Amino acid sequence: METSSKIFMTLVSLVLFTLFAKGQEREINISDALELSYNNNEKIKRYSERVQQKIYENKAAKGNFLPSINLLGGFTYLSENMEVNTSQLKSSLDDLGGRYGAAFVDAYGDQIGLDGITSETAYSTIVNSLGQLPSYNVIIDNQQIPTAAITATQPIFMGGKIIASNKYAKAELQSANIELRQIKDGIANELIERYLDVMLLNQVIKTRQQAYDGMVKHKEQAARAIQLEILPKHVLLRAKVAVANAEKDLNNDQNKMQLAEMALRSTMNLPDSIQFRVMDSITYQNIYLDFDMLLNTAYAQQPILELIDQKEIMAKQAHKIEKSKFMPNIAAFGTYTMFRDQLPIIPPKFIVGVQAQLNIFNGFKDLNKLKVSKHLQNEVKNAKKYATQQIHLLVKSNYTNALNQQKLYNSHIVTVDLAKENLRINTRRFEEGLGKSIDVIDASLLYEKSKVDQLVALDGYYRAIANLYTTIGEPEKIIPIIGK
């Protein structure tokens, strides 16, 4: 059902792409961008295929509980008839003839005139006589031998190997699903960071554009003031330098925007023919963060820890599989033979039975593999302890960073307001002929810098929270916050 839903969403996305492919610009929000990344990313597709592999491997493992039924058939042609080499059997055949002769004399000797001969005498006489005769091979007159049989085998007891193999396959399937979620979390985090880059540069460019427009306006005012001989000519030069610097900063950020959009396009795996524009803009929201709750969530949902849990199950089942080699394997079997009359030796129609097999010695291979599996279990336990420590450290560092970025952003609020008021006052003073051109330029640069610093701090705040949510295994939790 989930696969069908994904296919449907992909088809919908392709239809939407077709509608906007002819040079039209499509507006997307962060939810749209994330959905496109999930549907189009090749790495996600690759790991989805791995999940499907493990699904069928898990089903295959369950088949070990069922009987195995095989149809065997063949045809053999002999260049000449087979012969039974009686020279290797002659002594046994002579002995058999002597025994039959002695028994015949005992039973019917008086009726055929041999009542005076004992069984021992009859036996030795017959054996000695037969020993004087040459051996003759028995020819089996059949050069074409068809064979056909149906065989069935039902495992009864395998030392726990089948159950352990099924649990191992199930753990592999769970691991594949967790790896897929881990890949999707990584793609989501990458998408969020690149989307934030575009959002940040969008607003930085707006700020740069405002600063540039303000500098151009101030240059025009300075030029008129010079024409009216209110200001000296060198003031215009400084205004032109300020305009050139503002234009350089604007062009630089516009180039960065192109690179940021290229990176975002790559994550969404969109072709160049599809134009898009980011809809969202960065606005501050106060997000409450509870460290203990975040840490407990990380312990419960972090894919790395979940993967180690599955590796622990797999190591445990691998140990049971190795232990099963020290126990007997018991299976029931049955065979139905066809074309019996055409075989040199005619077997019965049906053969059924129970067979047990126990390895006694194989060069200590099984014993050493059992020790390997035991140490593997210990390795996984140590890996889990280390991973838990690292998750705690990662959650703590991202949590601290998020709080620091929040404080940094809040500290910029007053600075931006003061810089904006300072620019307004100096611009007004210059327009009234009371202020200097350099004061307007400095005030404009100060406001531009403080505003950009505030935007960078806000971007850092959301980026830290995004990393924090990714660390606890919930990267999509920030989507509705950014998308507001």
VEXDREN-2710 file (C-alpha; in Angstrom, 1 decimal):
% VEXDREN-2710
k/r/px/py/pz
1/MET/0.0/0.0/0.0
2/GLU/2.8/2.3/0.9
3/THR/4.6/1.6/-2.4
4/SER/1.5/2.3/-4.4
5/SER/1.1/5.6/-2.6
6/LYS/4.7/6.6/-3.4
7/ILE/4.2/5.7/-7.1
8/PHE/1.0/7.8/-7.2
9/MET/2.8/10.8/-5.6
10/THR/5.7/10.4/-8.1
11/LEU/3.2/10.4/-11.0
12/VAL/1.5/13.5/-9.6
13/SER/4.8/15.3/-9.3
14/LEU/5.7/14.4/-12.9
15/VAL/2.4/15.8/-14.1
16/LEU/3.0/19.0/-12.2
17/PHE/6.5/19.3/-13.6
18/THR/5.1/19.0/-17.2
19/LEU/2.7/21.8/-16.5
20/PHE/5.5/24.1/-15.5
21/ALA/8.2/22.9/-17.8
22/LYS/7.7/25.5/-20.6
23/GLY/9.6/28.3/-19.0
24/GLN/7.1/28.9/-16.3
25/GLU/8.2/29.5/-12.7
26/ARG/6.8/27.3/-10.0
27/GLU/6.5/28.5/-6.5
28/ILE/7.4/25.9/-3.9
29/ASN/7.4/25.8/-0.1
30/ILE/9.6/23.7/2.1
31/SER/6.9/20.9/2.3
32/ASP/6.8/20.7/-1.5
33/ALA/10.6/20.7/-1.7
34/LEU/10.9/17.8/0.8
35/GLU/8.2/15.7/-1.0
36/LEU/10.1/16.2/-4.3
37/SER/13.3/15.1/-2.6
38/TYR/11.7/12.0/-1.2
39/ASN/10.2/11.1/-4.6
40/ASN/13.1/11.9/-6.9
41/ASN/16.3/11.2/-4.9
42/GLU/18.2/8.3/-6.4
43/LYS/19.7/7.2/-3.1
44/ILE/16.3/6.8/-1.5
45/LYS/15.2/4.8/-4.5
46/ARG/18.3/2.5/-4.1
47/TYR/17.6/1.9/-0.4
48/SER/13.9/1.3/-1.2
49/GLU/14.9/-1.5/-3.5
50/ARG/17.1/-2.9/-0.7
51/VAL/14.0/-3.1/1.5
52/GLN/12.1/-5.0/-1.2
53/GLN/15.0/-7.5/-1.4
54/LYS/14.9/-8.1/2.4
55/ILE/11.1/-8.5/2.3
56/TYR/11.5/-11.4/-0.1
57/GLU/14.5/-12.8/1.8
58/ASN/12.4/-12.8/4.9
59/LYS/9.6/-14.7/3.0
60/ALA/12.3/-17.2/1.7
61/ALA/13.5/-17.8/5.2
62/LYS/10.0/-18.8/6.3
63/GLY/10.0/-21.4/3.6
64/ASN/12.5/-23.4/5.6
65/PHE/9.6/-24.6/7.8
66/LEU/7.9/-26.2/4.8
67/PRO/8.7/-29.5/3.2
68/SER/11.0/-29.7/0.2
69/ILE/9.5/-31.6/-2.8
70/ASN/11.6/-32.4/-5.8
71/LEU/10.9/-34.2/-9.1
72/LEU/14.0/-36.1/-10.3
73/GLY/14.2/-37.5/-13.8
74/GLY/16.8/-38.8/-16.2
75/PHE/17.8/-41.1/-19.0
76/THR/20.9/-43.3/-19.2
77/TYR/22.1/-45.1/-22.4
78/LEU/24.8/-47.8/-22.0
79/SER/27.1/-48.6/-24.9
80/GLU/26.7/-52.3/-24.0
81/ASN/24.8/-54.4/-21.5
82/MET/26.0/-54.4/-17.9
83/GLU/27.4/-57.7/-16.6
84/VAL/27.6/-59.0/-13.1
85/ASN/31.2/-60.1/-12.5
86/THR/30.5/-63.5/-10.8
87/SER/34.3/-64.2/-10.3
88/GLN/34.1/-61.9/-7.3
89/LEU/31.1/-63.8/-6.1
90/LYS/31.9/-67.4/-7.1
91/SER/33.0/-68.6/-3.6
92/SER/29.9/-67.2/-2.1
93/LEU/27.7/-68.7/-4.8
94/ASP/29.5/-72.1/-4.4
95/ASP/28.9/-72.0/-0.7
96/LEU/25.3/-71.1/-1.3
97/GLY/24.9/-74.0/-3.7
98/GLY/26.5/-76.4/-1.2
99/ARG/24.1/-75.3/1.6
100/TYR/21.0/-75.7/-0.6
101/GLY/22.3/-79.2/-1.7
102/ALA/22.9/-80.3/1.9
103/ALA/19.5/-79.1/2.9
104/PHE/17.9/-80.9/-0.1
105/VAL/19.7/-84.2/0.9
106/ASP/18.5/-83.9/4.5
107/ALA/14.9/-83.4/3.3
108/TYR/14.6/-85.7/0.4
109/GLY/17.7/-88.0/0.4
110/ASP/15.7/-91.2/1.4
111/GLN/13.3/-90.6/-1.5
112/ILE/15.9/-90.4/-4.2
113/GLY/18.3/-93.1/-2.9
114/LEU/20.7/-90.9/-1.0
115/ASP/19.7/-91.8/2.5
116/GLY/23.2/-92.9/3.3
117/ILE/24.8/-89.6/2.6
118/THR/25.1/-87.0/5.4
119/SER/24.4/-83.3/4.9
120/GLU/28.1/-82.5/5.6
121/THR/29.2/-84.9/2.9
122/ALA/26.7/-83.5/0.4
123/TYR/27.8/-80.0/1.2
124/SER/31.6/-80.7/0.7
125/THR/31.0/-82.7/-2.4
126/ILE/28.8/-80.0/-4.0
127/VAL/31.2/-77.2/-3.0
128/ASN/34.2/-79.1/-4.4
129/SER/32.5/-79.9/-7.6
130/LEU/31.3/-76.3/-8.1
131/GLY/34.8/-75.0/-7.4
132/GLN/36.0/-76.9/-10.4
133/LEU/33.7/-75.0/-12.7
134/PRO/34.7/-71.7/-14.3
135/SER/32.8/-68.4/-13.4
136/TYR/30.4/-67.0/-15.9
137/ASN/29.2/-63.3/-15.9
138/VAL/25.5/-62.6/-15.7
139/ILE/24.4/-60.2/-18.5
140/ILE/21.7/-57.7/-17.8
141/ASP/19.9/-57.2/-21.1
142/ASN/19.1/-53.4/-20.8
143/GLN/21.0/-50.5/-22.4
144/GLN/18.4/-47.8/-22.0
145/ILE/17.5/-46.9/-18.4
146/PRO/14.9/-44.2/-17.7
147/THR/14.7/-42.9/-14.1
148/ALA/12.0/-40.7/-12.4
149/ALA/11.2/-40.2/-8.8
150/ILE/9.5/-37.7/-6.5
151/THR/11.3/-37.0/-3.2
152/ALA/10.1/-35.0/-0.2
153/THR/12.0/-33.9/2.8
154/GLN/10.5/-32.3/5.9
155/PRO/12.8/-30.9/8.6
156/ILE/11.8/-32.0/12.1
157/PHE/14.6/-30.7/14.3
158/MET/17.6/-28.6/13.2
159/GLY/18.9/-27.6/16.5
160/GLY/17.0/-24.3/16.4
161/LYS/18.8/-23.2/13.2
162/ILE/15.5/-22.6/11.2
163/ILE/13.9/-20.4/13.9
164/ALA/17.2/-18.5/14.4
165/SER/17.5/-18.0/10.6
166/ASN/14.0/-16.6/10.4
167/LYS/14.6/-14.1/13.3
168/TYR/17.9/-13.2/11.6
169/ALA/16.1/-12.5/8.3
170/LYS/13.4/-10.4/10.1
171/ALA/16.1/-8.4/11.8
172/GLU/17.7/-7.8/8.4
173/LEU/14.4/-6.5/7.1
174/GLN/14.0/-4.2/10.0
175/SER/17.6/-3.0/9.5
176/ALA/16.9/-2.2/5.8
177/ASN/13.8/-0.2/6.8
178/ILE/15.8/1.7/9.4
179/GLU/18.6/2.4/6.9
180/LEU/16.0/3.7/4.5
181/ARG/14.6/6.0/7.2
182/GLN/18.2/7.1/8.1
183/ILE/18.8/8.0/4.4
184/LYS/15.6/9.9/4.3
185/ASP/16.5/11.8/7.5
186/GLY/19.8/12.7/5.9
187/ILE/18.1/13.9/2.7
188/ALA/15.6/15.9/4.8
189/ASN/18.4/17.6/6.8
190/GLU/20.3/18.4/3.6
191/LEU/17.1/19.8/2.0
192/ILE/16.3/21.9/5.0
193/GLU/19.9/23.3/5.2
194/ARG/19.9/24.2/1.4
195/TYR/16.4/25.6/1.6
196/LEU/17.5/27.8/4.5
197/ASP/20.4/28.9/2.4
198/VAL/18.0/30.1/-0.3
199/MET/15.7/31.7/2.2
200/LEU/18.6/33.5/3.9
201/LEU/20.1/34.8/0.7
202/ASN/16.6/35.9/-0.5
203/GLN/16.3/38.2/2.5
204/VAL/20.0/39.2/2.4
205/ILE/19.6/40.2/-1.2
206/LYS/16.5/42.3/-0.3
207/THR/18.6/44.0/2.4
208/ARG/21.4/44.6/-0.1
209/GLN/19.0/45.9/-2.7
210/GLN/17.5/48.4/-0.2
211/ALA/21.0/49.5/0.8
212/TYR/22.0/49.9/-2.9
213/ASP/18.9/51.8/-3.7
214/GLY/19.5/54.0/-0.7
215/MET/23.1/54.7/-1.8
216/VAL/21.9/55.5/-5.3
217/LYS/19.4/57.9/-4.0
218/HIS/21.9/59.5/-1.7
219/LYS/24.4/59.9/-4.6
220/GLU/21.7/61.6/-6.7
221/GLN/20.9/63.9/-3.7
222/ALA/24.6/64.7/-3.3
223/ALA/25.0/65.4/-7.0
224/ARG/22.1/67.9/-6.9
225/ALA/23.6/69.5/-3.8
226/ILE/26.9/69.9/-5.6
227/GLN/25.2/71.5/-8.6
228/LEU/23.7/74.0/-6.2
229/GLU/27.2/74.4/-4.7
230/ILE/25.9/73.3/-1.3
231/LEU/28.4/70.5/-1.0
232/PRO/32.0/70.2/-2.2
233/LYS/32.7/67.9/-5.2
234/HIS/34.7/65.3/-3.3
235/VAL/31.4/64.3/-1.5
236/LEU/30.1/62.9/-4.7
237/LEU/33.2/60.7/-5.1
238/ARG/32.6/59.1/-1.7
239/ALA/28.9/58.5/-2.6
240/LYS/30.0/56.8/-5.9
241/VAL/32.4/54.6/-3.9
242/ALA/29.6/53.7/-1.6
243/VAL/27.3/52.8/-4.5
244/ALA/30.0/50.7/-6.1
245/ASN/30.6/48.8/-2.9
246/ALA/26.8/48.3/-2.4
247/GLU/26.5/47.0/-6.0
248/LYS/29.5/44.6/-5.5
249/ASP/27.9/43.2/-2.3
250/LEU/24.6/42.8/-4.1
251/ASN/26.1/41.0/-7.1
252/ASN/28.1/38.8/-4.8
253/ASP/25.0/37.6/-2.9
254/GLN/23.1/37.2/-6.2
255/ASN/25.9/34.9/-7.4
256/LYS/25.7/33.0/-4.1
257/MET/21.9/32.7/-4.6
258/GLN/22.5/31.0/-8.0
259/LEU/24.8/28.4/-6.3
260/ALA/22.4/27.9/-3.5
261/GLU/19.5/27.3/-5.9
262/MET/21.7/24.9/-7.9
263/ALA/22.4/22.9/-4.7
264/LEU/18.7/22.9/-3.7
265/ARG/17.8/21.8/-7.2
266/SER/20.3/18.9/-6.9
267/THR/18.7/17.7/-3.7
268/MET/15.2/17.8/-5.2
269/ASN/16.7/16.2/-8.4
270/LEU/14.8/18.7/-10.6
271/PRO/15.9/19.1/-14.3
272/ASP/17.2/22.5/-15.4
273/SER/14.1/23.0/-17.6
274/ILE/11.9/23.4/-14.5
275/GLN/12.1/26.8/-12.9
276/PHE/11.1/27.3/-9.3
277/ARG/11.0/30.0/-6.7
278/VAL/11.1/29.6/-2.9
279/MET/8.0/30.9/-1.3
280/ASP/8.9/31.0/2.4
281/SER/10.9/33.7/4.2
282/ILE/12.7/33.6/7.5
283/THR/10.7/34.8/10.5
284/TYR/11.6/34.3/14.1
285/GLN/9.6/31.9/16.3
286/ASN/10.4/31.1/19.9
287/ILE/10.7/27.3/20.0
288/TYR/10.6/25.7/23.4
289/LEU/13.3/23.0/23.8
290/ASP/13.3/20.5/26.7
291/PHE/16.7/18.8/26.9
292/ASP/15.5/15.7/28.8
293/MET/12.6/15.1/26.4
294/LEU/14.9/15.6/23.4
295/LEU/17.4/13.1/24.8
296/ASN/14.8/10.5/25.6
297/THR/13.4/10.9/22.1
298/ALA/16.9/10.4/20.6
299/TYR/17.4/7.2/22.6
300/ALA/14.0/5.9/21.4
301/GLN/14.1/7.0/17.7
302/GLN/17.7/7.7/16.6
303/PRO/18.2/5.4/13.6
304/ILE/21.8/4.6/14.6
305/LEU/20.7/3.2/18.0
306/GLU/17.8/1.3/16.3
307/LEU/20.2/-0.2/13.8
308/ILE/22.5/-1.4/16.6
309/ASP/19.5/-3.0/18.3
310/GLN/18.8/-5.0/15.1
311/LYS/22.5/-5.8/14.9
312/GLU/22.3/-7.1/18.4
313/ILE/19.4/-9.4/17.5
314/MET/21.3/-10.6/14.4
315/ALA/24.4/-11.3/16.5
316/LYS/22.3/-13.3/19.0
317/GLN/20.7/-15.3/16.2
318/ALA/24.0/-15.9/14.5
319/HIS/25.3/-17.4/17.8
320/LYS/22.2/-19.7/18.0
321/ILE/22.9/-20.8/14.4
322/GLU/26.4/-21.7/15.3
323/LYS/25.2/-23.6/18.4
324/SER/22.8/-25.6/16.3
325/LYS/25.8/-27.2/14.5
326/PHE/26.5/-29.2/17.7
327/MET/23.0/-30.7/17.7
328/PRO/21.6/-33.5/15.5
329/ASN/19.6/-32.6/12.4
330/ILE/16.5/-34.7/12.1
331/ALA/14.3/-34.9/9.0
332/ALA/11.6/-37.1/7.6
333/PHE/11.9/-38.2/3.9
334/GLY/9.9/-40.0/1.3
335/THR/10.5/-41.2/-2.2
336/TYR/8.2/-42.5/-4.9
337/THR/9.9/-44.3/-7.8
338/MET/8.6/-44.5/-11.3
339/PHE/9.7/-46.7/-14.2
340/ARG/10.6/-49.4/-11.6
341/ASP/10.2/-52.3/-14.1
342/GLN/12.9/-50.8/-16.4
343/LEU/15.6/-50.6/-13.7
344/PRO/18.2/-53.3/-13.3
345/ILE/17.3/-53.7/-9.7
346/ILE/13.6/-53.1/-9.0
347/PRO/13.1/-50.8/-5.9
348/PRO/9.8/-50.5/-4.0
349/LYS/7.3/-47.9/-5.0
350/PHE/7.5/-45.9/-1.8
351/ILE/10.3/-45.3/0.6
352/VAL/9.7/-43.3/3.8
353/GLY/11.8/-42.8/6.9
354/VAL/13.5/-40.5/9.4
355/GLN/17.1/-39.6/9.3
356/ALA/19.4/-38.0/11.9
357/GLN/22.8/-36.5/11.3
358/LEU/25.3/-35.3/13.8
359/ASN/28.7/-34.0/13.0
360/ILE/31.4/-35.5/15.3
361/PHE/34.5/-33.8/14.1
362/ASN/35.3/-31.2/11.4
363/GLY/38.7/-29.8/12.4
364/PHE/37.3/-27.5/15.2
365/LYS/35.7/-25.2/12.6
366/ASP/32.3/-25.1/14.3
367/LEU/33.8/-24.6/17.7
368/ASN/35.9/-21.6/16.5
369/LYS/32.9/-20.1/14.7
370/LEU/30.9/-20.4/17.9
371/LYS/33.5/-18.4/19.7
372/VAL/33.5/-15.8/16.8
373/SER/29.8/-15.3/17.2
374/LYS/30.1/-14.9/21.0
375/HIS/32.7/-12.1/20.5
376/LEU/30.5/-10.5/17.9
377/GLN/27.8/-10.2/20.5
378/ASN/30.2/-8.5/22.9
379/GLU/31.3/-6.2/20.1
380/VAL/27.8/-5.1/19.4
381/LYS/27.1/-4.4/23.1
382/ASN/30.2/-2.2/23.3
383/ALA/29.2/-0.4/20.0
384/LYS/25.8/0.4/21.6
385/LYS/27.3/1.9/24.7
386/TYR/29.6/4.1/22.6
387/ALA/26.8/5.1/20.2
388/THR/24.6/6.1/23.2
389/GLN/27.4/8.3/24.6
390/GLN/27.9/10.0/21.2
391/ILE/24.2/10.6/20.8
392/HIS/24.1/12.2/24.2
393/LEU/27.0/14.4/23.3
394/LEU/25.4/15.3/19.9
395/VAL/22.1/16.2/21.4
396/LYS/23.8/18.3/24.1
397/SER/26.0/20.2/21.6
398/ASN/23.1/20.9/19.2
399/TYR/20.8/21.9/22.1
400/THR/23.4/24.3/23.4
401/ASN/24.1/25.7/20.0
402/ALA/20.4/26.3/19.4
403/LEU/20.1/28.3/22.6
404/ASN/23.2/30.3/21.8
405/GLN/21.9/31.2/18.3
406/GLN/18.6/32.2/19.9
407/LYS/20.3/34.5/22.3
408/LEU/22.5/35.9/19.5
409/TYR/19.4/36.7/17.3
410/ASN/17.6/38.4/20.2
411/SER/20.7/40.5/20.9
412/HIS/20.6/41.8/17.3
413/ILE/17.0/43.0/17.6
414/VAL/17.9/46.2/19.5
415/THR/21.0/46.7/17.4
416/VAL/18.9/46.6/14.2
417/ASP/16.3/49.0/15.6
418/LEU/18.9/51.5/16.7
419/ALA/20.8/51.3/13.4
420/LYS/17.6/51.8/11.5
421/GLU/16.7/54.8/13.6
422/ASN/20.2/56.1/13.2
423/LEU/20.0/55.9/9.4
424/ARG/16.6/57.6/9.4
425/ILE/18.0/60.5/11.5
426/ASN/21.2/61.0/9.5
427/THR/19.3/60.8/6.2
428/ARG/16.8/63.4/7.4
429/ARG/19.6/65.7/8.6
430/PHE/21.4/65.4/5.3
431/GLU/18.2/66.2/3.4
432/GLU/17.7/69.3/5.6
433/GLY/21.3/70.4/5.0
434/LEU/22.3/69.8/8.6
435/GLY/24.2/66.5/8.3
436/LYS/27.2/65.2/6.4
437/SER/27.2/62.8/3.5
438/ILE/29.7/60.5/5.2
439/ASP/27.3/60.2/8.1
440/VAL/24.5/58.9/5.9
441/ILE/26.9/56.4/4.2
442/ASP/28.2/55.2/7.5
443/ALA/24.7/54.9/8.9
444/SER/23.5/53.0/5.9
445/LEU/26.5/50.6/6.1
446/LEU/25.9/50.1/9.8
447/TYR/22.2/49.3/9.3
448/GLU/23.0/46.9/6.4
449/LYS/25.6/45.1/8.4
450/SER/23.4/44.8/11.5
451/LYS/20.4/43.6/9.5
452/VAL/22.5/40.9/7.6
453/ASP/24.0/39.8/10.9
454/GLN/20.6/39.4/12.4
455/LEU/19.4/37.3/9.4
456/VAL/22.6/35.1/9.6
457/ALA/21.9/34.6/13.4
458/LEU/18.3/33.7/12.6
459/ASP/19.5/31.2/9.9
460/GLY/21.9/29.8/12.4
461/TYR/19.1/29.4/15.0
462/TYR/16.9/27.4/12.6
463/ARG/19.9/25.4/11.3
464/ALA/20.9/24.4/14.8
465/ILE/17.3/23.3/15.6
466/ALA/17.2/21.4/12.3
467/ASN/20.4/19.6/13.3
468/LEU/18.9/18.9/16.7
469/TYR/15.7/17.4/15.4
470/THR/17.8/15.3/12.9
471/THR/19.9/14.1/15.9
472/ILE/16.8/12.9/17.7
473/GLY/15.4/11.2/14.6
474/GLU/12.7/13.8/13.8
475/PRO/14.1/16.0/11.0
476/GLU/10.7/16.8/9.6
477/LYS/9.6/18.4/12.9
478/ILE/11.0/21.8/11.8
479/ILE/9.1/21.8/8.5
480/PRO/5.8/23.4/9.8
481/ILE/7.9/25.9/11.8
482/ILE/9.9/27.1/8.7
483/GLY/6.8/26.8/6.4
484/LYS/4.7/29.2/8.4
END
